[in-house]
Amino acid sequence: MLSVKLLDIPFDDARRRYLVFQPWRLPDRLRLASTTTTQEFEQHASSRFYVSDDQALLAKVVPDKFDKRRQPFNWFARDYLEKRWLLQTDAHKEFRSLRILRKAGLRTPTCHGWGLSLNPRNRNASLLLMEYLPTARPGGDYFESLDEAGKRRFLERFVGEVIQLARSGFVHRDLHYNNLLVTASDEIVWIDAHVRPLPAKASAQWHALAQTLTINKLRGETYRAYAEQYMHALWHSETG
């Protein structure tokens, strides 16, 4: 049974009302604020981030793609009808993807629900509420802090988890370090989860995996090539 909770959430000096689906351990009142940590997250993403007053929850907010005044037809069709009324917000898609990652055995933040605003005046229609991990570091910063041997070891762990996801039938759509956090105990946590099914045809599966490794997102051809070599060996040793 799908559970729903109506929350009035103050942030950005305004009170916004959301329908929150599949809420888990949410308070009746929730206040969100921007911090230096959330501002750092925003440097690597198009989303906005906020932290709850009790430091327990991280909120990811995605604004409408189209401007209501400049592109009214696109806004009405995509941002209002499709995303709000057909429940196709980024938060809902990411909530489902995080479940897929967790089912594959990868660590993700605990999800406390996904929400949407039906108010057309609220451009921030998409809301995802997750566990906040204040001591974890963005994956990109962690990677850059390592020496060359450490970077290769990290790439091996990273690729190993990509293969683990592929074994469950999925591939990540946007594979880069800042979709991860690394905890104080060096555990990888997947925080940005957009996945798609791996092709059913076996001959197409390796190509789909290899395409996820890019020079820019892995910070250089040296690391992309090493990741691909390690991925190839791992994938083909298990598939025969």
N, C-alpha and C positions, 0 to 999 in steps of 0.2 A: 504494500500500500504506500502510495506517495504522500509523504507528509509535507505540509507547507506552513510557514510561519511568516506573519506580517511584521516587519521591523521598520521603525523610523530611525534612521542613522544620520546623526550630524557629522558632516565633514565638509571641508572647504567653506566654512562659515555659512553653511546652509543645511537644513534638515531634509533628507531625502527618504522616500518610502520605497521599500523593496518587498516583493514576494520572494521569500527564501525557501527553496525546495530542498528536501532531504536535510533539514537542519539537525545538527548533532551537538548537544551541549552548548547551545547558544544562550546567552543571557537575554532577558526581556528588553534590556536597553543596551545599546552598543554605541560607543563613541569612538570615532577614528581620527587619527591625526597623522600628518606628514612628519617624518624625522630625517635626520641626516642619512640614516641607513636606507630608508625608502627612496630618498633622492638619488642615492647611489644605484639602486635597482633601476630607476627610471632612465639612467644614462645608457642602459643596455637594452631598453625595451620601449615600445610605443604605448604601453599601459601606464596607469597611475597606480601607486602603492600607498597603503596607509596601515598604521598599526593601531590596535585597540589600546585603550587607556591602561588596561592591566597587562599589556605586553604579551598576551596569550595568542592573539589572532593577527594574521596578516591578510589584508584585503587587497585583491587585485581588481582594478576597475578599468574597463575598456570603454572608451567613448564611441559615439556613433561614427561611422566611417564617412558619411556624407553630411554636408551642411544643409540644414532644413530650408534655409532661405535661398541659397545659391543653386542647390540641386534638389528641389522639392520632390520630384518624381522618384529619383533614386533613393532619397531618404525614406519616402513613404513605402516603397516596395521592399527595400532591403533592411533598413534600420528599424522601421516601425512594424510592418506586417511580418516579414520573415523572422527577424531576430526576436521581437517582443511577443507577437501573438502566436507564432509557430514554434516558439521556445528554442530558436536556433542561435542563441547568444554564444559569444566566445566562452563565457563561464560554463555553460552547459556542456559544450564540446570538450572543454578542458577537464571538467569534472569526470566525464566518461573516460577520457584518455588516461587520467591519473589512476582510475580503477584498473584499466588495462595494464599499466605499468606495475601496479602493486600486485595484481594477479600473476604477472610474470616473475615476481619475486624481487623486483627492484624497490628500493626505498623511496617513498614520496612523503611530503608533509601530510599529516592527517587533515582530511577535508571536513569542514564544519558546515558545508552547504553551498549552494550556488543560487544566485538571485537575479531578478530582473526588475526594472522599473517600467511600468506601463504609462507613466506620465511622459507625454511627448516633449514637455519642457525640460526634462532631465536628459541631457546628452549622455550621461554616464549610465547607460541602461544595463550594462553587464557587470555583475559582481560575483567574485569568487572568494570565499572565506576559508583560509587555511591556517594550519598551525604555524606560529611564528618561531623561527629558530635564530635567536639574536646572536648567538656565538658562532654561527656558521658563516663561512666566507663564500663570496661569489666564485664560481669555478674558474673564471678567467684570471682573477687576482691570485687565486691559489696556484694555478698553473705557472704564472709568470714568476712566482716566488721560488720555484724549484730550480735546481741545477739540471744539467742536461740528462743525467742518469735518472733523476727523479721525474722529469717530464716524460721520459720513455716508459717508466714504470706506471705513471698515471695514465698514459695513453693505452697501455695494455689493460688496465682495469676498466677504463672507459669503453674500449672496444669490446671487452668481455661482456659488459652489461648490454651493449648494443646487440651482440649475438644472442644473449639471453632473451632479450625482447623478441628478436627474430624467431627464436625457437617456439615462441608462443603465437607466432603468425603475424607480427606487426613490425613496422619500421618507423623510426622517428622522422618527422617531416622537416625539422629544423635543428640539425645536430651541431651545437656549439657549446663551448664551456660555460657560458653564462646562462644556460638552461639548467645548470646544476648549482648546488651548494655543496660545500665540503665541511663537515663537522670538525670539532676539535679532536675527535678520534679518527680523523681521515676517512670517514664514511661518506660516500657519494649519495646525495639526495636530489632526485629529479623534481624540479619545481615548475618547469614549463613543458607541458605535455601535449604535443600535437602529433598524433600517430595516424598511420594509415595501414590497411592490410598489406601484408607481403603478397606479391603475385602468387597465384596458385600454381602456375607453371614453374617447375623446378629450374628450368634453364634461364628464367628471367629473374630469379630470386637474387643471385649474386650481383647482377647488374644493378638492381634496385638498392641493394646494400651499399655497393661501392659508390653510387651516385650521392649518397648522403655525406661523403667525406669531401670537403672542399678546402682549397688553400686558405681562403680568407677566414673561414670559421674555425679552422684548426691552427691558424696563425703561422702559416708558412708551408712551403712545399715539402720541406724536410719532415715535418710532423704528419702532413697528410700522407706522404708516401710510406712512412713507417707504420701509420695506423692501417693503411690499406694492406700492406704486406702481412701485418699481424692478423688482421681480419681475414684475409684470404686463407692463411694457414689454419686458423681456428675453424672457420666455416667449413672448409673442405676436409679437414681431419674428422669432423663430426658428421658430415653428410656423405663422406666416401666419394 
